[in-house]
Amino acid sequence: MILFHVMLFQNVAAPIRQLHRIYDQINNALTYAEGFFDILEDESQVEDITGRSSKNLKGHIELKNVDFTYPNGTQALKDVSFTIKPNRITALVGLSGAGKSTIISLLVKFYAPDSGTIWLDGHNLADCDTHELRQNIGLVLQSNHIFSGTISENIRYGDMNATDEDIIIAAKKASIHEQLFI
């Protein structure tokens, strides 16, 4: 009888758990989509096209005394300072909620810091052309999604005008070149 009840419970609970997972995925997708479309519709992101050119970036990044508070009032960063040197692998490591994603969002100008300065190759990031900056930065979010299609098509999704040579270069940088032609 005990085994019967355990099996019955498993048969009832499994579909409920699956529905809960689907519900969580839909909520996450809606949250990401809302943020994505807010960025696309934000006219202030387009206004700075005449900003300092981001071409020929070296990648020397310096944060000096950066503070940031989200619009809902949650302070994410307080007096953060560090340097990222070009041509080196750098990892942002910390507990959940420590500000790692916030720093990345500031670096790609999804937000501007409340105070402090972010420098890119010796120039204030605020003066850099947002569109050009984002064209020169690869960003993979915590919840990434691979679209149906080939690896080449997924890489091309980031730049629809990418040539086959551009895709091979990107695949080599991501250490997935071997999978392109398998």
N, C-alpha and C positions, 0 to 999 in steps of 0.2 A: 504493500500500500504506500509506503514511504517513497519507494522508487517511482511508483505511478504518479504521485503528486509532484515529485521533483521534475519528472519528464513533462508533465502537463504544464507546470509553471514555466519551464524552458520554452515550450511551444507557444505559450501566450506572451512571454516576455521578449523573445527574440524579435518579433515584428514591431513591437513597441519601441525597442532600442533602435531598430533600423529607421523607424519613422522619426525618432528624436534626432538621429544623425543627419537625416535629410533636412529636417527643420533647421538644424544648426548651419548646414551648408547653405541653405537658401538665405538665412539671415546674414551670414558672412558675405555672400555674393551681393546682396542688396546694399550692405554697408560699403563695400568696395566700389560698387557701381555708383552709388550716390557721391562718394568722394571723387571718383574719376570724372563724372559729369560736372561736378562743381568746378574742378580744375579747368575743364574744357570751356565752360561757360564764363569763367572769371575773366572779365575784360581787362583787369589790371595785369594779367599775365601776358597780354598782347601789347600793352602800351609801351613797354620798354625796349622795343625792337631797335631803337637807336642807341642802346647802351653799349658799353665797351665790348669789343669783339672777344669771343671766347675761343677763337681759332688758335691753333698752335699751343694748346694747353700743355703745361708740363705736369701739373697735378700737385703742386706744393700748396697744401691747405693748412691754414692756421686759424683756430678759434681763440679769441681773446675775450675773457670775462663775459661769456654769452649767457644771457638769461632768456627763458622762453616760457610763456604761459599760454595754454590752449584757450580758445574762446569761451569754453565752459568754466574757466577759472582754475583748472588744474595746472599747477606749476610743474613743468617737466624738467627744466634745466635751471640751475642756479650757479652762476659764476664759473662756468665751464671753460677751461683753457687747455688746449693741446695742439700738437703739430703732427701732420701727416706728410711724410716725405714722399716725393715722387718715385716711381719705379720700385716700390716696395709693397709687399703684401701687408695690409694692416687689418686687424680684426677689432671690432668693437664688441667687448664682452661684458656682460653684467646680468644682474637679475632682471626678471620681467618687470617692466615699468621704470627701469633705470635711465631711459632716455636715448637708447641706441637708435630706434626708428625715428625719433624726433630729430636727432642730429642729421640723419640722412635726409629727412624731409626739409631741413634747413639748407643743406648743401645743394639740393636741387631746386631750391626756392619755391617749395610748396607753401612755406611760411617764411616770415622775416623775424629775426630775433627781437625781443623786447628791448634789450640793451646788449652792449658788447658788439664785437665786429667779427665777421668771418672774412678771411683773406684768401684769395686764390691767385697764386703766382705773384704775390705782392700787390694785388689790386683788390679793392673792396668788392666783395661778391655782389653787393647791392647795385654796383655800377655795371655789372656784367649783363650782357644780352641774354635774357632768360631762354629764348628759343634756341640760340646757338649753344648755350650752356647745356641744355638738355639733349641736344643732338650729339654732344661729346661725352655724355655720361651714360653708362649702362647701369640700369637699376633693376634688381630682382627683389621683389617684395617678399615678406615672410610667407605669405600664402600665394605661391605662384601657380599658374595654371598653364598646362601644355595644351595647345589646341590640337584638334585632330588634324592629321596631315604629317608630312615628313619633317625631319629636323630642319632641313633647309627652309621649308615653308614657315616654320616657327621662328627661325632666325630672321627671315625676310619680313615677318610681321612687324619687327621693330623699325624697318626702313624699307618701304615697298619699292624703292628705286635701287636697292642693293643689287650689285652685279654678282655673278657666281664667284668671282674672285673675292669680293667683300664678304660673302658668306663663308668662304673657306678660311679667310683671315679671322673672322669672328669665331668660327668653330675651333680653330687652333688656339685662340686665346682662352676659350672656355674648356679646352682639353677634351673636346668631343669630335674632333676632326675624323677620327677613325670610324665613328658611327655614321657619318654622312653617307657613305657609299656601301654600307653593309646591307 
